[in-house]
Amino acid sequence: MEVWKQMGKYERRLCVLLAVTSFTNPFSVLSLLFFHYTPNYHCDVTNIERSVEIMHSEKFNRSYNLSEKVSLREFLIPEETSLLGKISQSRCFVFNRTRQELREFAESAETMQTNNNTGEKIPCNFVEFHYEKDTTSAAQEFGMVCGNAWKKPMVGVNYMIGKFVGTALSGWISDKFGRKVAFFLFTFVQFAAACVISFSANFEMYLALVFCMGIGSVGNYAAAIMLGSETVGKQHRNFICSGISVGYAFGYMFVPAIAYFLQQWRRYTLATGLVGVIYIPFYWFIDESPRWLNAVGKTKKAEKILEKISKYNGRKIEMQKAEEPETKSTLKMWLEFLKSPSLMFRLLLTCSSWVICNMTYYAILFDTNSLTGSRFLNCFYAGVVELLAYIVSFATVERGGRKNTYLGFMVAAGLAIIVTPFIKLWSEVAVTILTMLSKLCVTVGYYVVYISTPELFPTALRHTTMSVASACGRFGGMLAPLIIFSGQNGDSYIPYLASGILTIIVSLLYILLPNTHNAPLPDSVPEAVQMENRKFCCFGKKLEIESKLAEEEIPMTEV
């Protein structure tokens, strides 16, 4: 509350507006969780069972009792043993029984004893889903099971490819045309795609629209982070980013309620798409980033917005004139950036961190349906954990800094991922608890890279470099559906072990990045390079070398 009181009226207003806009961001990514919900299913052998029962009734003038029906099902469907020793009836294969074999079974006086591991197995033609009443899903409608099970991870990968494209485009559009333009453009794409996807006529159309939804879902969130962090002072950046994230968390908790009352997937996506209409008035409430306007030489527009901020806050605010490096073209600044080995190495490490955060975050998110208990409550619990993670993030970042927070929580997440398949042998409830703890740790790590990445690069290239890092992170997101697919039903330890070990290794490399806690934002490439003086302060030691930026940079000063 102390930070809230320190902020001006305009900054508080902006924080609330951006938090509200982030409320609907989870609607698109979590839609895949409910679109692809797949309940228990088995090969549909109803017609065969009915034929056998008729033959049996004609022979003995009675119907099968319950135990005989079970024996008939075992005669038709083979058993399968998982790598962990779990025995269950096959969901995708049946025995290729001849009509003569079926008649012999039906006309036998006693139930035949069968060996489920013998006989030719063939893929079943039809699958029967055990859905609740009035529930539908895209997984059922487009047949994403058995021989077509690859469709489900393909849609997830396709969504992440859309995020990759959207991230790259949003960075260029944001740095070229402004944060506000990027924000509203991608918000429109997200909600428009959500509306149209409800009318998907086939899998190919559904796949294309999920791709478009992925494009729009990421650009507006990143632009909101840029708008917030560039408009407020350095001491308030963590707070406004937390506010945006908290809005996202509340939206996360609200999604399962929508999905519960709209259990038909087409109704869900249409409803969440139409919600976007409420953001139309926001165009007149949210201003362009004055820092961006100043960095690209549009000083008059920047001064006009600063006058508006001054009027709201009741005190005059001025921005320093951009120095010569600020007026360089974006191309020249990129050439200067590429000539700096330290900045290129910094970008590489940042990209690696994004890859790991995306991979672990989305693997946990997409796997929520496999947890024991109600899928709606599990999603709600995940939203509560998301909210708790942002509260923890704000507190730990304020006290321990970006690097300490990231290292501690991401290493803990890696260890939790490694032990998950072993805990699954002991208790499903324990797996749910461990998954939620993993989500807490990963979300904290994700929060840190989101707020620290813009602080590592110069203003005119800030959103572009963040978009490059975020776009690279989408490769990790693309791996998430594949990891779930390969480790489905807990039959493989390898995806968990590989993901956990990789998470720990990459997280430890984060120590090589400069410290940005309460540091001024660099406006030029030389200032960004100078940040190397603030690198090794991971364990809370007082900096021996203070950057000149701390004395020189006052982007917005109160008069």
Order of alpha helices (4+ residues) and beta strands (2+ residues): alpha-alpha-alpha-beta-alpha-alpha-beta-beta-beta-alpha-beta-beta-alpha-alpha-alpha-alpha-alpha-alpha-alpha-alpha-alpha-beta-alpha-alpha-alpha-alpha-alpha-alpha-alpha-alpha-beta
